Amino acid sequence: MGAINLALWGAGIALIVIGYARARRPWSRYQALKDQEANVARYESWRGGVRDRSTTGASVAMDMARREARMWGAAAIVGFVLVFAGFAIR
């Protein structure tokens, strides 16, 4: 077990923890907005009205939250790769 292995494990674990912590909040916000959007769609279909499909502030917020969650999720995945690389390198 060398210094490179320890450095890869440390960096990997740090990226996993930071990525998960930073991705959790925007992902939950995205899910809440998605549920709210589905609820509005059900209400509009029950009411019989035609929904306006233009860009709204909620759709922009959903895109931003999804993008941020994906970015930090990717950082966590890179962390897993670093941890496995730490085991693979001799």
DOBAZA-527078 format. One record per residue: residue number from 1; residue in three letters; x, y, z of N, C-alpha, C, O in turn. Coordinates in nm, 3 decimals. Example, Ala and Ser with C-alpha at 12.3 -4.5 7.8 and 13.67 -1.06 7.14 Angstrom:
2
+-----+-----+---------+---------+---------+---------+---------+---------+---------+---------+---------+---------+---------+---------+
!   i !  aa !    n_c1 !    n_c2 !    n_c3 !   ca_c1 !   ca_c2 !   ca_c3 !    c_c1 !    c_c2 !    c_c3 !    o_c1 !    o_c2 !    o_c3 !
+-----+-----+---------+---------+---------+---------+---------+---------+---------+---------+---------+---------+---------+---------+
!   1 ! ALA !   1.319 !  -0.569 !   0.780 !   1.230 !  -0.450 !   0.780 !   1.320 !  -0.330 !   0.780 !   1.424 !  -0.332 !   0.846 !
!   2 ! SER !   1.285 !  -0.225 !   0.708 !   1.367 !  -0.106 !   0.714 !   1.290 !   0.003 !   0.787 !   1.341 !   0.114 !   0.804 !
+-----+-----+---------+---------+---------+---------+---------+---------+---------+---------+---------+---------+---------+---------+
REM end
This chain:
90
+-----+-----+---------+---------+---------+---------+---------+---------+---------+---------+---------+---------+---------+---------+
!   i !  aa !    n_c1 !    n_c2 !    n_c3 !   ca_c1 !   ca_c2 !   ca_c3 !    c_c1 !    c_c2 !    c_c3 !    o_c1 !    o_c2 !    o_c3 !
+-----+-----+---------+---------+---------+---------+---------+---------+---------+---------+---------+---------+---------+---------+
!   1 ! MET !   0.086 !  -0.117 !   0.000 !   0.000 !   0.000 !   0.000 !   0.091 !   0.123 !   0.000 !   0.163 !   0.149 !   0.096 !
!   2 ! GLY !   0.085 !   0.196 !  -0.107 !   0.172 !   0.311 !  -0.120 !   0.098 !   0.441 !  -0.100 !  -0.021 !   0.446 !  -0.070 !
!   3 ! ALA !   0.174 !   0.546 !  -0.116 !   0.117 !   0.679 !  -0.099 !   0.016 !   0.712 !  -0.209 !  -0.081 !   0.784 !  -0.186 !
!   4 ! ILE !   0.039 !   0.657 !  -0.330 !  -0.055 !   0.682 !  -0.440 !  -0.189 !   0.619 !  -0.410 !  -0.294 !   0.680 !  -0.435 !
!   5 ! ASN !  -0.187 !   0.496 !  -0.356 !  -0.311 !   0.429 !  -0.319 !  -0.389 !   0.510 !  -0.216 !  -0.509 !   0.532 !  -0.230 !
!   6 ! LEU !  -0.318 !   0.555 !  -0.113 !  -0.385 !   0.633 !  -0.008 !  -0.440 !   0.764 !  -0.062 !  -0.548 !   0.808 !  -0.024 !
!   7 ! ALA !  -0.364 !   0.827 !  -0.151 !  -0.410 !   0.954 !  -0.209 !  -0.535 !   0.932 !  -0.295 !  -0.629 !   1.011 !  -0.289 !
!   8 ! LEU !  -0.536 !   0.825 !  -0.374 !  -0.653 !   0.795 !  -0.457 !  -0.775 !   0.762 !  -0.370 !  -0.886 !   0.807 !  -0.399 !
!   9 ! TRP !  -0.755 !   0.683 !  -0.265 !  -0.865 !   0.650 !  -0.177 !  -0.920 !   0.775 !  -0.107 !  -1.041 !   0.794 !  -0.098 !
!  10 ! GLY !  -0.829 !   0.858 !  -0.059 !  -0.873 !   0.980 !   0.010 !  -0.948 !   1.074 !  -0.082 !  -1.053 !   1.127 !  -0.046 !
!  11 ! ALA !  -0.893 !   1.094 !  -0.202 !  -0.960 !   1.182 !  -0.298 !  -1.093 !   1.123 !  -0.342 !  -1.191 !   1.195 !  -0.359 !
!  12 ! GLY !  -1.097 !   0.991 !  -0.361 !  -1.220 !   0.926 !  -0.402 !  -1.329 !   0.936 !  -0.296 !  -1.444 !   0.968 !  -0.327 !
!  13 ! ILE !  -1.292 !   0.909 !  -0.173 !  -1.390 !   0.917 !  -0.064 !  -1.438 !   1.060 !  -0.047 !  -1.557 !   1.083 !  -0.024 !
!  14 ! ALA !  -1.347 !   1.155 !  -0.058 !  -1.388 !   1.297 !  -0.047 !  -1.486 !   1.335 !  -0.158 !  -1.585 !   1.403 !  -0.133 !
!  15 ! LEU !  -1.457 !   1.290 !  -0.281 !  -1.549 !   1.322 !  -0.392 !  -1.684 !   1.253 !  -0.374 !  -1.787 !   1.312 !  -0.407 !
!  16 ! ILE !  -1.685 !   1.132 !  -0.323 !  -1.811 !   1.062 !  -0.299 !  -1.895 !   1.138 !  -0.197 !  -2.014 !   1.160 !  -0.218 !
!  17 ! VAL !  -1.834 !   1.175 !  -0.088 !  -1.906 !   1.244 !   0.020 !  -1.955 !   1.381 !  -0.026 !  -2.071 !   1.417 !  -0.006 !
!  18 ! ILE !  -1.867 !   1.457 !  -0.088 !  -1.905 !   1.591 !  -0.134 !  -2.009 !   1.583 !  -0.245 !  -2.105 !   1.660 !  -0.245 !
!  19 ! GLY !  -1.989 !   1.492 !  -0.339 !  -2.084 !   1.478 !  -0.448 !  -2.222 !   1.439 !  -0.400 !  -2.322 !   1.496 !  -0.445 !
!  20 ! TYR !  -2.229 !   1.344 !  -0.308 !  -2.359 !   1.303 !  -0.254 !  -2.425 !   1.417 !  -0.177 !  -2.544 !   1.444 !  -0.194 !
!  21 ! ALA !  -2.347 !   1.483 !  -0.093 !  -2.404 !   1.591 !  -0.011 !  -2.454 !   1.706 !  -0.099 !  -2.559 !   1.765 !  -0.070 !
!  22 ! ARG !  -2.381 !   1.738 !  -0.204 !  -2.420 !   1.850 !  -0.289 !  -2.530 !   1.813 !  -0.389 !  -2.604 !   1.901 !  -0.433 !
!  23 ! ALA !  -2.544 !   1.685 !  -0.424 !  -2.646 !   1.643 !  -0.521 !  -2.780 !   1.615 !  -0.455 !  -2.883 !   1.620 !  -0.522 !
!  24 ! ARG !  -2.781 !   1.587 !  -0.327 !  -2.904 !   1.548 !  -0.259 !  -3.008 !   1.659 !  -0.258 !  -3.125 !   1.632 !  -0.285 !
!  25 ! ARG !  -2.970 !   1.780 !  -0.228 !  -3.065 !   1.890 !  -0.217 !  -3.128 !   1.927 !  -0.352 !  -3.251 !   1.936 !  -0.358 !
!  26 ! PRO !  -3.051 !   1.950 !  -0.460 !  -3.116 !   1.982 !  -0.587 !  -3.200 !   1.866 !  -0.641 !  -3.301 !   1.889 !  -0.708 !
!  27 ! TRP !  -3.160 !   1.742 !  -0.613 !  -3.238 !   1.628 !  -0.662 !  -3.374 !   1.623 !  -0.591 !  -3.475 !   1.596 !  -0.656 !
!  28 ! SER !  -3.377 !   1.648 !  -0.461 !  -3.504 !   1.648 !  -0.391 !  -3.591 !   1.765 !  -0.436 !  -3.713 !   1.752 !  -0.446 !
!  29 ! ARG !  -3.530 !   1.878 !  -0.465 !  -3.605 !   1.994 !  -0.517 !  -3.662 !   1.963 !  -0.655 !  -3.775 !   1.998 !  -0.685 !
!  30 ! TYR !  -3.582 !   1.896 !  -0.739 !  -3.630 !   1.857 !  -0.872 !  -3.749 !   1.762 !  -0.860 !  -3.847 !   1.777 !  -0.932 !
!  31 ! GLN !  -3.740 !   1.665 !  -0.770 !  -3.849 !   1.570 !  -0.753 !  -3.976 !   1.640 !  -0.704 !  -4.086 !   1.607 !  -0.747 !
!  32 ! ALA !  -3.961 !   1.735 !  -0.614 !  -4.077 !   1.809 !  -0.564 !  -4.141 !   1.891 !  -0.675 !  -4.264 !   1.894 !  -0.687 !
!  33 ! LEU !  -4.061 !   1.957 !  -0.756 !  -4.116 !   2.035 !  -0.867 !  -4.181 !   1.945 !  -0.972 !  -4.283 !   1.981 !  -1.030 !
!  34 ! LYS !  -4.122 !   1.829 !  -0.996 !  -4.179 !   1.734 !  -1.091 !  -4.315 !   1.683 !  -1.041 !  -4.409 !   1.672 !  -1.120 !
!  35 ! ASP !  -4.325 !   1.653 !  -0.912 !  -4.452 !   1.610 !  -0.854 !  -4.557 !   1.719 !  -0.862 !  -4.674 !   1.693 !  -0.892 !
!  36 ! GLN !  -4.515 !   1.842 !  -0.836 !  -4.607 !   1.955 !  -0.844 !  -4.655 !   1.976 !  -0.988 !  -4.772 !   2.006 !  -1.010 !
!  37 ! GLU !  -4.566 !   1.960 !  -1.083 !  -4.602 !   1.974 !  -1.225 !  -4.701 !   1.865 !  -1.266 !  -4.796 !   1.893 !  -1.341 !
!  38 ! ALA !  -4.680 !   1.743 !  -1.218 !  -4.774 !   1.634 !  -1.248 !  -4.910 !   1.661 !  -1.185 !  -5.013 !   1.630 !  -1.244 !
!  39 ! ASN !  -4.910 !   1.717 !  -1.066 !  -5.036 !   1.751 !  -0.999 !  -5.111 !   1.858 !  -1.078 !  -5.233 !   1.848 !  -1.093 !
!  40 ! VAL !  -5.043 !   1.958 !  -1.126 !  -5.107 !   2.063 !  -1.207 !  -5.162 !   2.004 !  -1.336 !  -5.271 !   2.040 !  -1.380 !
!  41 ! ALA !  -5.087 !   1.913 !  -1.396 !  -5.133 !   1.850 !  -1.520 !  -5.259 !   1.768 !  -1.495 !  -5.351 !   1.771 !  -1.577 !
!  42 ! ARG !  -5.264 !   1.695 !  -1.384 !  -5.386 !   1.619 !  -1.351 !  -5.504 !   1.712 !  -1.327 !  -5.615 !   1.684 !  -1.372 !
!  43 ! TYR !  -5.481 !   1.822 !  -1.258 !  -5.588 !   1.916 !  -1.232 !  -5.640 !   1.977 !  -1.362 !  -5.761 !   1.987 !  -1.382 !
!  44 ! GLU !  -5.549 !   2.018 !  -1.449 !  -5.590 !   2.078 !  -1.577 !  -5.667 !   1.979 !  -1.663 !  -5.762 !   2.017 !  -1.730 !
!  45 ! SER !  -5.625 !   1.852 !  -1.662 !  -5.698 !   1.754 !  -1.743 !  -5.836 !   1.727 !  -1.683 !  -5.932 !   1.706 !  -1.756 !
!  46 ! TRP !  -5.846 !   1.728 !  -1.551 !  -5.975 !   1.710 !  -1.485 !  -6.065 !   1.829 !  -1.514 !  -6.186 !   1.813 !  -1.536 !
!  47 ! ARG !  -6.007 !   1.946 !  -1.515 !  -6.084 !   2.068 !  -1.537 !  -6.125 !   2.082 !  -1.684 !  -6.222 !   2.150 !  -1.715 !
!  48 ! GLY !  -6.052 !   2.017 !  -1.772 !  -6.087 !   2.021 !  -1.913 !  -6.021 !   2.133 !  -1.990 !  -6.055 !   2.156 !  -2.106 !
!  49 ! GLY !  -5.929 !   2.200 !  -1.929 !  -5.862 !   2.311 !  -1.996 !  -5.742 !   2.264 !  -2.075 !  -5.690 !   2.155 !  -2.052 !
!  50 ! VAL !  -5.698 !   2.346 !  -2.166 !  -5.579 !   2.318 !  -2.243 !  -5.460 !   2.378 !  -2.170 !  -5.462 !   2.496 !  -2.132 !
!  51 ! ARG !  -5.357 !   2.297 !  -2.150 !  -5.238 !   2.346 !  -2.079 !  -5.148 !   2.423 !  -2.172 !  -5.127 !   2.385 !  -2.287 !
!  52 ! ASP !  -5.097 !   2.529 !  -2.121 !  -4.998 !   2.609 !  -2.194 !  -4.863 !   2.540 !  -2.178 !  -4.816 !   2.522 !  -2.066 !
!  53 ! ARG !  -4.801 !   2.501 !  -2.287 !  -4.675 !   2.427 !  -2.284 !  -4.553 !   2.517 !  -2.298 !  -4.445 !   2.468 !  -2.331 !
!  54 ! SER !  -4.567 !   2.645 !  -2.275 !  -4.453 !   2.735 !  -2.287 !  -4.360 !   2.720 !  -2.166 !  -4.396 !   2.657 !  -2.067 !
!  55 ! THR !  -4.244 !   2.777 !  -2.177 !  -4.145 !   2.770 !  -2.069 !  -4.191 !   2.852 !  -1.951 !  -4.230 !   2.969 !  -1.965 !
!  56 ! THR !  -4.187 !   2.790 !  -1.834 !  -4.226 !   2.859 !  -1.711 !  -4.105 !   2.869 !  -1.619 !  -4.001 !   2.808 !  -1.643 !
!  57 ! GLY !  -4.122 !   2.945 !  -1.514 !  -4.015 !   2.955 !  -1.415 !  -3.989 !   2.822 !  -1.347 !  -3.875 !   2.790 !  -1.314 !
!  58 ! ALA !  -4.096 !   2.744 !  -1.325 !  -4.079 !   2.613 !  -1.262 !  -4.003 !   2.517 !  -1.353 !  -3.921 !   2.438 !  -1.305 !
!  59 ! SER !  -4.028 !   2.523 !  -1.482 !  -3.955 !   2.433 !  -1.573 !  -3.807 !   2.471 !  -1.581 !  -3.721 !   2.384 !  -1.592 !
!  60 ! VAL !  -3.779 !   2.599 !  -1.575 !  -3.639 !   2.644 !  -1.573 !  -3.572 !   2.599 !  -1.443 !  -3.458 !   2.555 !  -1.445 !
!  61 ! ALA !  -3.644 !   2.611 !  -1.331 !  -3.589 !   2.567 !  -1.202 !  -3.566 !   2.417 !  -1.202 !  -3.468 !   2.369 !  -1.145 !
!  62 ! MET !  -3.656 !   2.341 !  -1.266 !  -3.639 !   2.196 !  -1.275 !  -3.514 !   2.162 !  -1.355 !  -3.437 !   2.073 !  -1.317 !
!  63 ! ASP !  -3.493 !   2.232 !  -1.466 !  -3.374 !   2.208 !  -1.548 !  -3.246 !   2.240 !  -1.471 !  -3.148 !   2.166 !  -1.479 !
!  64 ! MET !  -3.248 !   2.351 !  -1.398 !  -3.129 !   2.389 !  -1.322 !  -3.100 !   2.289 !  -1.211 !  -2.985 !   2.252 !  -1.190 !
!  65 ! ALA !  -3.204 !   2.244 !  -1.140 !  -3.185 !   2.148 !  -1.032 !  -3.136 !   2.014 !  -1.087 !  -3.048 !   1.952 !  -1.028 !
!  66 ! ARG !  -3.192 !   1.970 !  -1.198 !  -3.151 !   1.844 !  -1.259 !  -3.005 !   1.853 !  -1.305 !  -2.928 !   1.758 !  -1.287 !
!  67 ! ARG !  -2.968 !   1.965 !  -1.365 !  -2.831 !   1.983 !  -1.413 !  -2.732 !   1.981 !  -1.296 !  -2.626 !   1.919 !  -1.304 !
!  68 ! GLU !  -2.766 !   2.051 !  -1.188 !  -2.676 !   2.055 !  -1.072 !  -2.664 !   1.917 !  -1.007 !  -2.555 !   1.876 !  -0.967 !
!  69 ! ALA !  -2.777 !   1.846 !  -0.996 !  -2.772 !   1.712 !  -0.937 !  -2.690 !   1.618 !  -1.023 !  -2.615 !   1.535 !  -0.970 !
!  70 ! ARG !  -2.702 !   1.628 !  -1.153 !  -2.622 !   1.544 !  -1.242 !  -2.473 !   1.575 !  -1.230 !  -2.390 !   1.484 !  -1.230 !
!  71 ! MET !  -2.440 !   1.702 !  -1.219 !  -2.300 !   1.741 !  -1.209 !  -2.237 !   1.683 !  -1.083 !  -2.129 !   1.624 !  -1.089 !
!  72 ! TRP !  -2.303 !   1.697 !  -0.969 !  -2.247 !   1.647 !  -0.845 !  -2.256 !   1.495 !  -0.837 !  -2.172 !   1.432 !  -0.773 !
!  73 ! GLY !  -2.356 !   1.437 !  -0.902 !  -2.361 !   1.291 !  -0.911 !  -2.244 !   1.238 !  -0.991 !  -2.187 !   1.134 !  -0.957 !
!  74 ! ALA !  -2.208 !   1.308 !  -1.098 !  -2.092 !   1.269 !  -1.178 !  -1.965 !   1.280 !  -1.095 !  -1.874 !   1.197 !  -1.109 !
!  75 ! ALA !  -1.956 !   1.380 !  -1.010 !  -1.839 !   1.393 !  -0.922 !  -1.830 !   1.274 !  -0.827 !  -1.721 !   1.224 !  -0.800 !
!  76 ! ALA !  -1.944 !   1.229 !  -0.776 !  -1.944 !   1.112 !  -0.688 !  -1.902 !   0.987 !  -0.764 !  -1.831 !   0.902 !  -0.710 !
!  77 ! ILE !  -1.944 !   0.974 !  -0.889 !  -1.904 !   0.859 !  -0.971 !  -1.753 !   0.861 !  -0.995 !  -1.688 !   0.757 !  -0.991 !
!  78 ! VAL !  -1.699 !   0.978 !  -1.021 !  -1.553 !   0.990 !  -1.037 !  -1.484 !   0.949 !  -0.907 !  -1.377 !   0.888 !  -0.910 !
!  79 ! GLY !  -1.545 !   0.981 !  -0.794 !  -1.490 !   0.937 !  -0.665 !  -1.485 !   0.786 !  -0.654 !  -1.386 !   0.730 !  -0.606 !
!  80 ! PHE !  -1.592 !   0.719 !  -0.697 !  -1.592 !   0.572 !  -0.696 !  -1.482 !   0.517 !  -0.787 !  -1.414 !   0.420 !  -0.752 !
!  81 ! VAL !  -1.464 !   0.579 !  -0.902 !  -1.359 !   0.535 !  -0.995 !  -1.221 !   0.551 !  -0.931 !  -1.135 !   0.465 !  -0.945 !
!  82 ! LEU !  -1.201 !   0.661 !  -0.861 !  -1.072 !   0.683 !  -0.794 !  -1.047 !   0.579 !  -0.685 !  -0.935 !   0.531 !  -0.669 !
!  83 ! VAL !  -1.152 !   0.545 !  -0.610 !  -1.136 !   0.444 !  -0.505 !  -1.099 !   0.310 !  -0.567 !  -1.007 !   0.242 !  -0.519 !
!  84 ! PHE !  -1.168 !   0.271 !  -0.673 !  -1.135 !   0.145 !  -0.739 !  -0.997 !   0.149 !  -0.803 !  -0.926 !   0.049 !  -0.803 !
!  85 ! ALA !  -0.958 !   0.264 !  -0.856 !  -0.824 !   0.278 !  -0.912 !  -0.719 !   0.264 !  -0.803 !  -0.611 !   0.211 !  -0.827 !
!  86 ! GLY !  -0.751 !   0.312 !  -0.683 !  -0.659 !   0.296 !  -0.570 !  -0.636 !   0.150 !  -0.535 !  -0.527 !   0.114 !  -0.491 !
!  87 ! PHE !  -0.738 !   0.067 !  -0.553 !  -0.721 !  -0.076 !  -0.529 !  -0.648 !  -0.144 !  -0.644 !  -0.575 !  -0.241 !  -0.623 !
!  88 ! ALA !  -0.668 !  -0.094 !  -0.767 !  -0.611 !  -0.159 !  -0.885 !  -0.462 !  -0.130 !  -0.902 !  -0.388 !  -0.214 !  -0.954 !
!  89 ! ILE !  -0.418 !  -0.013 !  -0.858 !  -0.278 !   0.026 !  -0.878 !  -0.192 !  -0.038 !  -0.769 !  -0.227 !  -0.036 !  -0.651 !
!  90 ! ARG !  -0.082 !  -0.095 !  -0.812 !   0.011 !  -0.158 !  -0.716 !   0.138 !  -0.081 !  -0.710 !   0.229 !  -0.118 !  -0.635 !
+-----+-----+---------+---------+---------+---------+---------+---------+---------+---------+---------+---------+---------+---------+
REM end
